[in-house]
Amino acid sequence: MPGPVLEMEPVEPQSLKKLSFKSLKRALDLFSPVHGQIAPPDPESKKMRMNFKLNFEYGGASGSENQPPPRKEDRSLQNQGQQAAGASNALALPGPEGSRNPPMEKSQNALTVGPSLRPQGLNEVGPHGRGTAIISASGSSERNSSTSAIMERIPSRWPRPVWHAPWKNYRVISGHLGWVRSIAFDPSNQWFCTGSADRTIKIWDLASGKLKLTLTGHIEQIRGLAVSSKHTYMFSAGDDKQVKCWDLEQNKVIRSYHGHLSGVYCLALHPTIDILLTGGRDSVCRVWDIRSKMQIYALSGHDNTVCSVFARPTDPQVVTGSHDTTIKFWDLRYGKTMTTLTNHKKSVRAMALHPKENCFASASADNIKKFQLPRGEFLHNMLSQQKTIINTMAVNEEGVMATGGDNGSLWFWDWRSGHNFQQAQTIVQPGSLESEAGIYALSYDITGSRLVSCEADKTIKMWKEDELATPETHPLNFKPPKDIRRF
């Protein structure tokens, strides 16, 4: 015989929205009985907060400077009185879950904050004894996992960058018929010369930007230029394996230096001796006597193209960077390597020597690094990555370093801290492709107040600081690095 059938009550179908609102109403009724009103302040917590603030701000300014040192008995009594008064200034932090200590035991586990209870021999943090001493009255070395120690923020040791005005483009010079690959300034700061892939060297007036002279003689693009400060000579090097010396009084070639087996990519003059340094695709940096055209040394040791070189008056007098990712210091007396720096992981296409300090920066596609001279100790990396092939870099006496990338990015850095304070993007001239936004050469004028960039859209752009910029209109957005890399 079948049993009685129980009839189920029909369940009212409720939507998800209705259920959510019901749950929200229950939560509000449970945790916030008075809607729209802030909970009343707790006088005990306010008192503890004020005690901590007073101790932290004015605890170091005690009037014990003009008083004689207390005797041992007075000191012990004073310590007892301070420990008795410490309970009122204590921060009672909650213990772990499940701990049911009476109020007397809670005061023993409290953190007593204030400089008056600092034990002898503990190093003080901050100037004039300002600090936060944290003493556990119980004396146990185990740190409570649910309590966080209260510490004064330790300032970063990283140097804060100097504020620099942003740079702006104020002139575009067109005249070359090919990529502009190299630049050099006249020591009198009246003109500058540029070398191009159209196989010509053009001399421009610095003030007006007008063309003064065009020199022809190379049969390939011109990769390196230098103007002598002691003679009326200009030197040029190109992909045609030729290194030429131009007499600027006659505007013609007076010497040629033969010896490179492939294209010459970089060129530099020694500041004190009449010698010329050239590096190229044959992986050799060659040292030439300017007057006799003789090759003094062939500094061989790189495994790939030597694409950057600079000279200095004291050892190491020659520094070269190469596509083999290394930087080499050379002893000019013996023609041998002094040091090899292997910090970079990609080709070192550009280097810049600081005009005043004994340090230099080198750039590759991975990052920009700064090294100390004469030993070549690694100082630090720049704090940002340009994420492109960096073809050129320059630094002036005010500590503004500019780097030009293959994608047309022109970044400005603070030399001391490595902070990137401006990221500019060059604009190609009308009629050029967007892919021709590349910067091949950068140079400051002699004063360091004008920057000239040579670009792949066949133009020369001139940059200067914005006179209207102030630290208020362009604030410094700097965050010190959390970890300092040592390589």
CORCORZI-V421187 format. One line per field, one symbol per residue. psi: psi as a letter, one per 40 degrees, with the letter a starting at -180 (. if undefined). A space follows every 50 residues. Layout:
BEGIN
psi: ???
END
This chain:
BEGIN
psi: hiihhhhihhhhhhidddddddddddddddegdhieiiiiihdddddddd dddddddeddgifedeiihiidddddddddddddedddeihhiiaiiehg iiddddddeihhhiedfhiiehhihiifehahhhhhddeiehhhdehhih ihhhiiehhhiihiiiiihehhhidieihhdiiiihdefdiiiiiieeei hhhihdddeihdihhidieiihdiiihiedifiiiiiaeeeihihhhede fiheiihhdieaihdiiiihddigihhiiaeeehhihihddeeihdihgi dieahheiiiiidihhdhhiiieeeihhhhhedefihdihhfdieihgei ihhhddigiiiihaedihihiiiedfhhciiieihdfihhdiiiiadefh hhhhieeehhihihddeehhehhihihiiheiideegihdiihiadeeeh hhhhieeeihihiiihdeiidddgihghhiidhhhf.
END
